[in-house]
Amino acid sequence: AYAGLDPVIRQSGKFNASHTRMSKRGNSLLRYALVWSAGNVVKNNHTFAEYYRHKTEDQGKSHYQALGHCAKKLVKSIYHMLKCNESFNLD
């Protein structure tokens, strides 16, 4: 949530919004760096490229929506590597 990549859920009573957006609460410079880093990772890593393709072609997301999803996946990967003191592994 510090990077502002978490979704905003809009609901009231019985109403549930069908679309959610990025909250953008948090550090805007960190979010900017993560989204553009995700763009670079998508170009150079097969796993992230396949995830990006799935989001754009199969789910119909726009380029920036898919990059936001890839940035969130990148943050989760970085967190896991730091927490477990591991290097990046595609397996």
Biopython code that builds the backbone (N, CA, C, O; Angstrom):
import numpy as np
from Bio.PDB.StructureBuilder import StructureBuilder

atoms = [
    (1, "ALA", "N", (0.818, -1.190, 0.000)),
    (1, "ALA", "CA", (0.000, 0.000, 0.000)),
    (1, "ALA", "C", (0.863, 1.255, 0.000)),
    (1, "ALA", "O", (0.409, 2.314, -0.434)),
    (2, "TYR", "N", (2.107, 1.154, 0.482)),
    (2, "TYR", "CA", (2.971, 2.330, 0.526)),
    (2, "TYR", "C", (3.248, 2.859, -0.873)),
    (2, "TYR", "O", (3.397, 4.067, -1.058)),
    (3, "ALA", "N", (3.318, 1.987, -1.843)),
    (3, "ALA", "CA", (3.582, 2.408, -3.218)),
    (3, "ALA", "C", (2.316, 2.879, -3.923)),
    (3, "ALA", "O", (2.403, 3.484, -4.991)),
    (4, "GLY", "N", (1.143, 2.616, -3.353)),
    (4, "GLY", "CA", (-0.104, 3.043, -3.968)),
    (4, "GLY", "C", (-0.556, 2.147, -5.103)),
    (4, "GLY", "O", (-1.299, 2.591, -5.979)),
    (5, "LEU", "N", (-0.125, 0.899, -5.106)),
    (5, "LEU", "CA", (-0.521, -0.039, -6.159)),
    (5, "LEU", "C", (-1.735, -0.872, -5.769)),
    (5, "LEU", "O", (-2.173, -1.721, -6.544)),
    (6, "ASP", "N", (-2.279, -0.643, -4.586)),
    (6, "ASP", "CA", (-3.424, -1.426, -4.116)),
    (6, "ASP", "C", (-4.715, -0.919, -4.759)),
    (6, "ASP", "O", (-4.808, 0.263, -5.090)),
    (7, "PRO", "N", (-5.712, -1.789, -4.941)),
    (7, "PRO", "CA", (-6.960, -1.374, -5.585)),
    (7, "PRO", "C", (-7.886, -0.629, -4.629)),
    (7, "PRO", "O", (-7.851, -0.845, -3.417)),
    (8, "VAL", "N", (-8.709, 0.245, -5.186)),
    (8, "VAL", "CA", (-9.751, 0.932, -4.430)),
    (8, "VAL", "C", (-11.047, 0.192, -4.703)),
    (8, "VAL", "O", (-11.443, 0.031, -5.857)),
    (9, "ILE", "N", (-11.703, -0.256, -3.652)),
    (9, "ILE", "CA", (-12.960, -0.983, -3.810)),
    (9, "ILE", "C", (-14.094, -0.029, -3.479)),
    (9, "ILE", "O", (-14.158, 0.519, -2.378)),
    (10, "ARG", "N", (-14.982, 0.162, -4.433)),
    (10, "ARG", "CA", (-16.123, 1.053, -4.225)),
    (10, "ARG", "C", (-17.370, 0.208, -4.034)),
    (10, "ARG", "O", (-17.757, -0.558, -4.917)),
    (11, "GLN", "N", (-17.997, 0.355, -2.870)),
    (11, "GLN", "CA", (-19.249, -0.344, -2.619)),
    (11, "GLN", "C", (-20.058, 0.451, -1.606)),
    (11, "GLN", "O", (-19.514, 1.135, -0.740)),
    (12, "SER", "N", (-21.347, 0.342, -1.738)),
    (12, "SER", "CA", (-22.255, 1.022, -0.833)),
    (12, "SER", "C", (-23.559, 0.234, -0.812)),
    (12, "SER", "O", (-24.212, 0.079, -1.844)),
    (13, "GLY", "N", (-23.932, -0.257, 0.347)),
    (13, "GLY", "CA", (-25.147, -1.056, 0.437)),
    (13, "GLY", "C", (-25.029, -2.303, -0.417)),
    (13, "GLY", "O", (-24.138, -3.126, -0.207)),
    (14, "LYS", "N", (-25.931, -2.444, -1.384)),
    (14, "LYS", "CA", (-25.902, -3.600, -2.283)),
    (14, "LYS", "C", (-25.097, -3.336, -3.551)),
    (14, "LYS", "O", (-24.893, -4.240, -4.361)),
    (15, "PHE", "N", (-24.636, -2.085, -3.723)),
    (15, "PHE", "CA", (-23.885, -1.722, -4.924)),
    (15, "PHE", "C", (-22.429, -2.138, -4.787)),
    (15, "PHE", "O", (-21.767, -1.809, -3.803)),
    (16, "ASN", "N", (-21.940, -2.862, -5.779)),
    (16, "ASN", "CA", (-20.523, -3.192, -5.893)),
    (16, "ASN", "C", (-20.060, -2.733, -7.264)),
    (16, "ASN", "O", (-20.625, -3.145, -8.278)),
    (17, "ALA", "N", (-19.038, -1.885, -7.310)),
    (17, "ALA", "CA", (-18.519, -1.401, -8.582)),
    (17, "ALA", "C", (-17.901, -2.553, -9.360)),
    (17, "ALA", "O", (-17.252, -3.424, -8.781)),
    (18, "SER", "N", (-18.104, -2.557, -10.666)),
    (18, "SER", "CA", (-17.564, -3.642, -11.482)),
    (18, "SER", "C", (-16.091, -3.410, -11.818)),
    (18, "SER", "O", (-15.379, -4.362, -12.140)),
    (19, "HIS", "N", (-15.628, -2.178, -11.751)),
    (19, "HIS", "CA", (-14.233, -1.861, -12.057)),
    (19, "HIS", "C", (-13.589, -1.212, -10.841)),
    (19, "HIS", "O", (-14.223, -0.431, -10.131)),
    (20, "THR", "N", (-12.340, -1.538, -10.613)),
    (20, "THR", "CA", (-11.578, -0.895, -9.547)),
    (20, "THR", "C", (-10.404, -0.165, -10.179)),
    (20, "THR", "O", (-10.014, -0.453, -11.310)),
    (21, "ARG", "N", (-9.855, 0.766, -9.446)),
    (21, "ARG", "CA", (-8.705, 1.495, -9.947)),
    (21, "ARG", "C", (-7.608, 1.470, -8.896)),
    (21, "ARG", "O", (-7.841, 1.076, -7.754)),
    (22, "MET", "N", (-6.420, 1.891, -9.285)),
    (22, "MET", "CA", (-5.296, 1.954, -8.370)),
    (22, "MET", "C", (-5.538, 3.085, -7.374)),
    (22, "MET", "O", (-6.006, 4.155, -7.764)),
    (23, "SER", "N", (-5.230, 2.869, -6.101)),
    (23, "SER", "CA", (-5.535, 3.870, -5.082)),
    (23, "SER", "C", (-4.684, 5.125, -5.232)),
    (23, "SER", "O", (-5.171, 6.226, -4.977)),
    (24, "LYS", "N", (-3.431, 4.985, -5.638)),
    (24, "LYS", "CA", (-2.484, 6.089, -5.785)),
    (24, "LYS", "C", (-2.227, 6.817, -4.475)),
    (24, "LYS", "O", (-1.726, 7.941, -4.478)),
    (25, "ARG", "N", (-2.569, 6.181, -3.349)),
    (25, "ARG", "CA", (-2.164, 6.715, -2.056)),
    (25, "ARG", "C", (-0.760, 6.200, -1.795)),
    (25, "ARG", "O", (-0.494, 5.017, -2.006)),
    (26, "GLY", "N", (0.104, 7.020, -1.362)),
    (26, "GLY", "CA", (1.462, 6.579, -1.099)),
    (26, "GLY", "C", (2.462, 7.379, -1.900)),
    (26, "GLY", "O", (2.141, 8.440, -2.436)),
    (27, "ASN", "N", (3.649, 6.876, -1.976)),
    (27, "ASN", "CA", (4.764, 7.570, -2.594)),
    (27, "ASN", "C", (4.652, 7.519, -4.118)),
    (27, "ASN", "O", (4.755, 6.448, -4.717)),
    (28, "SER", "N", (4.441, 8.676, -4.738)),
    (28, "SER", "CA", (4.252, 8.724, -6.186)),
    (28, "SER", "C", (5.544, 8.412, -6.934)),
    (28, "SER", "O", (5.500, 7.816, -8.010)),
    (29, "LEU", "N", (6.694, 8.803, -6.386)),
    (29, "LEU", "CA", (7.968, 8.508, -7.050)),
    (29, "LEU", "C", (8.265, 7.010, -7.038)),
    (29, "LEU", "O", (8.783, 6.468, -8.015)),
    (30, "LEU", "N", (7.940, 6.349, -5.943)),
    (30, "LEU", "CA", (8.122, 4.900, -5.874)),
    (30, "LEU", "C", (7.201, 4.200, -6.865)),
    (30, "LEU", "O", (7.619, 3.265, -7.548)),
    (31, "ARG", "N", (5.955, 4.646, -6.948)),
    (31, "ARG", "CA", (4.996, 4.054, -7.890)),
    (31, "ARG", "C", (5.480, 4.252, -9.327)),
    (31, "ARG", "O", (5.417, 3.329, -10.139)),
    (32, "TYR", "N", (5.961, 5.451, -9.638)),
    (32, "TYR", "CA", (6.491, 5.754, -10.969)),
    (32, "TYR", "C", (7.654, 4.817, -11.301)),
    (32, "TYR", "O", (7.704, 4.241, -12.388)),
    (33, "ALA", "N", (8.585, 4.669, -10.358)),
    (33, "ALA", "CA", (9.746, 3.809, -10.582)),
    (33, "ALA", "C", (9.328, 2.351, -10.768)),
    (33, "ALA", "O", (9.889, 1.648, -11.608)),
    (34, "LEU", "N", (8.358, 1.900, -9.999)),
    (34, "LEU", "CA", (7.915, 0.507, -10.101)),
    (34, "LEU", "C", (7.210, 0.229, -11.422)),
    (34, "LEU", "O", (7.435, -0.813, -12.037)),
    (35, "VAL", "N", (6.361, 1.148, -11.860)),
    (35, "VAL", "CA", (5.624, 0.939, -13.113)),
    (35, "VAL", "C", (6.587, 0.931, -14.294)),
    (35, "VAL", "O", (6.461, 0.093, -15.187)),
    (36, "TRP", "N", (7.548, 1.855, -14.313)),
    (36, "TRP", "CA", (8.490, 1.878, -15.426)),
    (36, "TRP", "C", (9.484, 0.727, -15.342)),
    (36, "TRP", "O", (9.953, 0.240, -16.371)),
    (37, "SER", "N", (9.808, 0.291, -14.140)),
    (37, "SER", "CA", (10.642, -0.906, -13.992)),
    (37, "SER", "C", (9.893, -2.133, -14.490)),
    (37, "SER", "O", (10.481, -3.022, -15.105)),
    (38, "ALA", "N", (8.604, -2.175, -14.224)),
    (38, "ALA", "CA", (7.785, -3.287, -14.714)),
    (38, "ALA", "C", (7.788, -3.312, -16.240)),
    (38, "ALA", "O", (7.822, -4.385, -16.843)),
    (39, "GLY", "N", (7.754, -2.141, -16.861)),
    (39, "GLY", "CA", (7.828, -2.082, -18.319)),
    (39, "GLY", "C", (9.130, -2.656, -18.845)),
    (39, "GLY", "O", (9.149, -3.341, -19.868)),
    (40, "ASN", "N", (10.221, -2.374, -18.140)),
    (40, "ASN", "CA", (11.523, -2.914, -18.534)),
    (40, "ASN", "C", (11.585, -4.418, -18.305)),
    (40, "ASN", "O", (12.133, -5.149, -19.130)),
    (41, "VAL", "N", (11.031, -4.882, -17.199)),
    (41, "VAL", "CA", (11.029, -6.314, -16.897)),
    (41, "VAL", "C", (10.184, -7.072, -17.924)),
    (41, "VAL", "O", (10.538, -8.182, -18.323)),
    (42, "VAL", "N", (9.079, -6.481, -18.346)),
    (42, "VAL", "CA", (8.216, -7.123, -19.350)),
    (42, "VAL", "C", (8.986, -7.329, -20.657)),
    (42, "VAL", "O", (8.803, -8.339, -21.337)),
    (43, "LYS", "N", (9.839, -6.379, -21.000)),
    (43, "LYS", "CA", (10.611, -6.494, -22.242)),
    (43, "LYS", "C", (11.722, -7.536, -22.148)),
    (43, "LYS", "O", (12.115, -8.110, -23.163)),
    (44, "ASN", "N", (12.233, -7.786, -20.939)),
    (44, "ASN", "CA", (13.434, -8.610, -20.799)),
    (44, "ASN", "C", (13.234, -9.933, -20.072)),
    (44, "ASN", "O", (14.184, -10.708, -19.957)),
    (45, "ASN", "N", (12.037, -10.216, -19.579)),
    (45, "ASN", "CA", (11.814, -11.439, -18.819)),
    (45, "ASN", "C", (10.605, -12.163, -19.390)),
    (45, "ASN", "O", (9.524, -11.584, -19.501)),
    (46, "HIS", "N", (10.784, -13.419, -19.750)),
    (46, "HIS", "CA", (9.718, -14.186, -20.398)),
    (46, "HIS", "C", (8.497, -14.365, -19.485)),
    (46, "HIS", "O", (7.362, -14.291, -19.957)),
    (47, "THR", "N", (8.715, -14.599, -18.196)),
    (47, "THR", "CA", (7.600, -14.818, -17.266)),
    (47, "THR", "C", (6.715, -13.581, -17.172)),
    (47, "THR", "O", (5.490, -13.684, -17.244)),
    (48, "PHE", "N", (7.328, -12.418, -17.011)),
    (48, "PHE", "CA", (6.563, -11.182, -16.925)),
    (48, "PHE", "C", (5.941, -10.819, -18.272)),
    (48, "PHE", "O", (4.842, -10.266, -18.319)),
    (49, "ALA", "N", (6.639, -11.129, -19.367)),
    (49, "ALA", "CA", (6.088, -10.855, -20.697)),
    (49, "ALA", "C", (4.834, -11.678, -20.943)),
    (49, "ALA", "O", (3.862, -11.184, -21.516)),
    (50, "GLU", "N", (4.855, -12.930, -20.511)),
    (50, "GLU", "CA", (3.682, -13.792, -20.666)),
    (50, "GLU", "C", (2.527, -13.291, -19.807)),
    (50, "GLU", "O", (1.376, -13.323, -20.241)),
    (51, "TYR", "N", (2.820, -12.829, -18.594)),
    (51, "TYR", "CA", (1.791, -12.277, -17.708)),
    (51, "TYR", "C", (1.189, -11.005, -18.320)),
    (51, "TYR", "O", (-0.025, -10.806, -18.272)),
    (52, "TYR", "N", (2.041, -10.146, -18.893)),
    (52, "TYR", "CA", (1.586, -8.925, -19.563)),
    (52, "TYR", "C", (0.693, -9.274, -20.753)),
    (52, "TYR", "O", (-0.362, -8.668, -20.941)),
    (53, "ARG", "N", (1.119, -10.256, -21.557)),
    (53, "ARG", "CA", (0.328, -10.673, -22.716)),
    (53, "ARG", "C", (-1.029, -11.206, -22.279)),
    (53, "ARG", "O", (-2.044, -10.925, -22.917)),
    (54, "HIS", "N", (-1.051, -11.976, -21.194)),
    (54, "HIS", "CA", (-2.306, -12.507, -20.662)),
    (54, "HIS", "C", (-3.244, -11.364, -20.265)),
    (54, "HIS", "O", (-4.440, -11.414, -20.554)),
    (55, "LYS", "N", (-2.713, -10.351, -19.613)),
    (55, "LYS", "CA", (-3.545, -9.227, -19.175)),
    (55, "LYS", "C", (-4.069, -8.418, -20.352)),
    (55, "LYS", "O", (-5.228, -8.002, -20.347)),
    (56, "THR", "N", (-3.226, -8.186, -21.370)),
    (56, "THR", "CA", (-3.660, -7.348, -22.487)),
    (56, "THR", "C", (-4.536, -8.103, -23.477)),
    (56, "THR", "O", (-5.597, -7.610, -23.860)),
    (57, "GLU", "N", (-4.113, -9.276, -23.892)),
    (57, "GLU", "CA", (-4.842, -9.987, -24.942)),
    (57, "GLU", "C", (-6.017, -10.796, -24.408)),
    (57, "GLU", "O", (-7.114, -10.733, -24.962)),
    (58, "ASP", "N", (-5.800, -11.551, -23.346)),
    (58, "ASP", "CA", (-6.857, -12.430, -22.843)),
    (58, "ASP", "C", (-7.898, -11.679, -22.015)),
    (58, "ASP", "O", (-9.092, -11.965, -22.107)),
    (59, "GLN", "N", (-7.449, -10.725, -21.211)),
    (59, "GLN", "CA", (-8.382, -10.010, -20.336)),
    (59, "GLN", "C", (-8.778, -8.644, -20.879)),
    (59, "GLN", "O", (-9.657, -7.998, -20.309)),
    (60, "GLY", "N", (-8.162, -8.189, -21.955)),
    (60, "GLY", "CA", (-8.545, -6.936, -22.588)),
    (60, "GLY", "C", (-8.141, -5.682, -21.829)),
    (60, "GLY", "O", (-8.763, -4.634, -21.999)),
    (61, "LYS", "N", (-7.115, -5.770, -21.000)),
    (61, "LYS", "CA", (-6.647, -4.604, -20.245)),
    (61, "LYS", "C", (-5.844, -3.696, -21.167)),
    (61, "LYS", "O", (-5.276, -4.149, -22.160)),
    (62, "SER", "N", (-5.801, -2.411, -20.830)),
    (62, "SER", "CA", (-4.979, -1.481, -21.596)),
    (62, "SER", "C", (-3.513, -1.672, -21.220)),
    (62, "SER", "O", (-3.191, -2.403, -20.283)),
    (63, "HIS", "N", (-2.640, -1.013, -21.953)),
    (63, "HIS", "CA", (-1.199, -1.125, -21.715)),
    (63, "HIS", "C", (-0.846, -0.717, -20.288)),
    (63, "HIS", "O", (-0.123, -1.439, -19.601)),
    (64, "TYR", "N", (-1.345, 0.423, -19.840)),
    (64, "TYR", "CA", (-0.991, 0.914, -18.507)),
    (64, "TYR", "C", (-1.666, 0.113, -17.398)),
    (64, "TYR", "O", (-1.102, -0.018, -16.311)),
    (65, "GLN", "N", (-2.845, -0.418, -17.643)),
    (65, "GLN", "CA", (-3.468, -1.300, -16.653)),
    (65, "GLN", "C", (-2.627, -2.560, -16.481)),
    (65, "GLN", "O", (-2.390, -3.012, -15.361)),
    (66, "ALA", "N", (-2.182, -3.116, -17.594)),
    (66, "ALA", "CA", (-1.355, -4.323, -17.534)),
    (66, "ALA", "C", (-0.016, -4.030, -16.863)),
    (66, "ALA", "O", (0.489, -4.862, -16.110)),
    (67, "LEU", "N", (0.566, -2.856, -17.124)),
    (67, "LEU", "CA", (1.815, -2.493, -16.453)),
    (67, "LEU", "C", (1.605, -2.347, -14.951)),
    (67, "LEU", "O", (2.487, -2.699, -14.167)),
    (68, "GLY", "N", (0.457, -1.836, -14.544)),
    (68, "GLY", "CA", (0.146, -1.740, -13.117)),
    (68, "GLY", "C", (0.082, -3.108, -12.470)),
    (68, "GLY", "O", (0.571, -3.293, -11.355)),
    (69, "HIS", "N", (-0.514, -4.069, -13.157)),
    (69, "HIS", "CA", (-0.572, -5.440, -12.641)),
    (69, "HIS", "C", (0.830, -6.049, -12.578)),
    (69, "HIS", "O", (1.168, -6.741, -11.617)),
    (70, "CYS", "N", (1.633, -5.791, -13.595)),
    (70, "CYS", "CA", (3.008, -6.309, -13.598)),
    (70, "CYS", "C", (3.837, -5.658, -12.495)),
    (70, "CYS", "O", (4.688, -6.311, -11.892)),
    (71, "ALA", "N", (3.594, -4.376, -12.226)),
    (71, "ALA", "CA", (4.310, -3.691, -11.145)),
    (71, "ALA", "C", (3.965, -4.318, -9.803)),
    (71, "ALA", "O", (4.838, -4.485, -8.951)),
    (72, "LYS", "N", (2.701, -4.666, -9.610)),
    (72, "LYS", "CA", (2.305, -5.318, -8.360)),
    (72, "LYS", "C", (2.976, -6.687, -8.238)),
    (72, "LYS", "O", (3.424, -7.066, -7.156)),
    (73, "LYS", "N", (3.045, -7.421, -9.340)),
    (73, "LYS", "CA", (3.716, -8.722, -9.334)),
    (73, "LYS", "C", (5.208, -8.543, -9.051)),
    (73, "LYS", "O", (5.808, -9.358, -8.350)),
    (74, "LEU", "N", (5.805, -7.487, -9.590)),
    (74, "LEU", "CA", (7.211, -7.199, -9.346)),
    (74, "LEU", "C", (7.458, -6.883, -7.871)),
    (74, "LEU", "O", (8.442, -7.349, -7.298)),
    (75, "VAL", "N", (6.582, -6.101, -7.255)),
    (75, "VAL", "CA", (6.712, -5.768, -5.831)),
    (75, "VAL", "C", (6.630, -7.031, -4.983)),
    (75, "VAL", "O", (7.406, -7.203, -4.043)),
    (76, "LYS", "N", (5.694, -7.909, -5.314)),
    (76, "LYS", "CA", (5.566, -9.161, -4.557)),
    (76, "LYS", "C", (6.819, -10.017, -4.706)),
    (76, "LYS", "O", (7.258, -10.645, -3.743)),
    (77, "SER", "N", (7.393, -10.046, -5.898)),
    (77, "SER", "CA", (8.618, -10.813, -6.125)),
    (77, "SER", "C", (9.787, -10.223, -5.342)),
    (77, "SER", "O", (10.560, -10.956, -4.725)),
    (78, "ILE", "N", (9.914, -8.899, -5.368)),
    (78, "ILE", "CA", (10.996, -8.229, -4.636)),
    (78, "ILE", "C", (10.840, -8.462, -3.139)),
    (78, "ILE", "O", (11.820, -8.746, -2.450)),
    (79, "TYR", "N", (9.620, -8.343, -2.634)),
    (79, "TYR", "CA", (9.378, -8.556, -1.206)),
    (79, "TYR", "C", (9.763, -9.977, -0.793)),
    (79, "TYR", "O", (10.400, -10.181, 0.240)),
    (80, "HIS", "N", (9.374, -10.947, -1.602)),
    (80, "HIS", "CA", (9.703, -12.341, -1.294)),
    (80, "HIS", "C", (11.217, -12.561, -1.299)),
    (80, "HIS", "O", (11.749, -13.253, -0.431)),
    (81, "MET", "N", (11.908, -11.971, -2.276)),
    (81, "MET", "CA", (13.361, -12.127, -2.341)),
    (81, "MET", "C", (14.033, -11.518, -1.114)),
    (81, "MET", "O", (14.969, -12.102, -0.568)),
    (82, "LEU", "N", (13.566, -10.352, -0.680)),
    (82, "LEU", "CA", (14.152, -9.710, 0.496)),
    (82, "LEU", "C", (13.824, -10.467, 1.777)),
    (82, "LEU", "O", (14.680, -10.624, 2.647)),
    (83, "LYS", "N", (12.591, -10.932, 1.889)),
    (83, "LYS", "CA", (12.158, -11.626, 3.102)),
    (83, "LYS", "C", (12.886, -12.955, 3.279)),
    (83, "LYS", "O", (13.293, -13.300, 4.388)),
    (84, "CYS", "N", (13.048, -13.693, 2.199)),
    (84, "CYS", "CA", (13.656, -15.028, 2.263)),
    (84, "CYS", "C", (15.146, -15.026, 1.932)),
    (84, "CYS", "O", (15.786, -16.077, 1.925)),
    (85, "ASN", "N", (15.697, -13.839, 1.657)),
    (85, "ASN", "CA", (17.114, -13.697, 1.317)),
    (85, "ASN", "C", (17.489, -14.619, 0.156)),
    (85, "ASN", "O", (18.462, -15.369, 0.234)),
    (86, "GLU", "N", (16.703, -14.551, -0.919)),
    (86, "GLU", "CA", (16.918, -15.372, -2.109)),
    (86, "GLU", "C", (17.195, -14.485, -3.306)),
    (86, "GLU", "O", (16.877, -13.296, -3.295)),
    (87, "SER", "N", (17.785, -15.062, -4.333)),
    (87, "SER", "CA", (17.943, -14.354, -5.593)),
    (87, "SER", "C", (16.753, -14.697, -6.488)),
    (87, "SER", "O", (16.006, -15.636, -6.210)),
    (88, "PHE", "N", (16.585, -13.931, -7.562)),
    (88, "PHE", "CA", (15.447, -14.138, -8.452)),
    (88, "PHE", "C", (15.566, -15.483, -9.145)),
    (88, "PHE", "O", (16.618, -15.827, -9.684)),
    (89, "ASN", "N", (14.472, -16.243, -9.125)),
    (89, "ASN", "CA", (14.433, -17.564, -9.741)),
    (89, "ASN", "C", (13.103, -17.699, -10.474)),
    (89, "ASN", "O", (12.051, -17.404, -9.906)),
    (90, "LEU", "N", (13.138, -18.136, -11.714)),
    (90, "LEU", "CA", (11.910, -18.255, -12.497)),
    (90, "LEU", "C", (11.048, -19.435, -12.090)),
    (90, "LEU", "O", (9.885, -19.490, -12.490)),
    (91, "ASP", "N", (11.555, -20.375, -11.322)),
    (91, "ASP", "CA", (10.781, -21.565, -10.937)),
    (91, "ASP", "C", (9.822, -21.280, -9.836)),
    (91, "ASP", "O", (9.100, -22.175, -9.400)),
]
sb = StructureBuilder()
sb.init_structure("model")
sb.init_model(0)
sb.init_chain("A")
sb.init_seg("    ")
for serial, (resi, resn, name, xyz) in enumerate(atoms, 1):
    if name == "N":
        sb.init_residue(resn, " ", resi, " ")
    sb.init_atom(name, np.array(xyz, "f"), 0.0, 1.0, " ", f" {name:<3s}", serial, name[0])
structure = sb.get_structure()
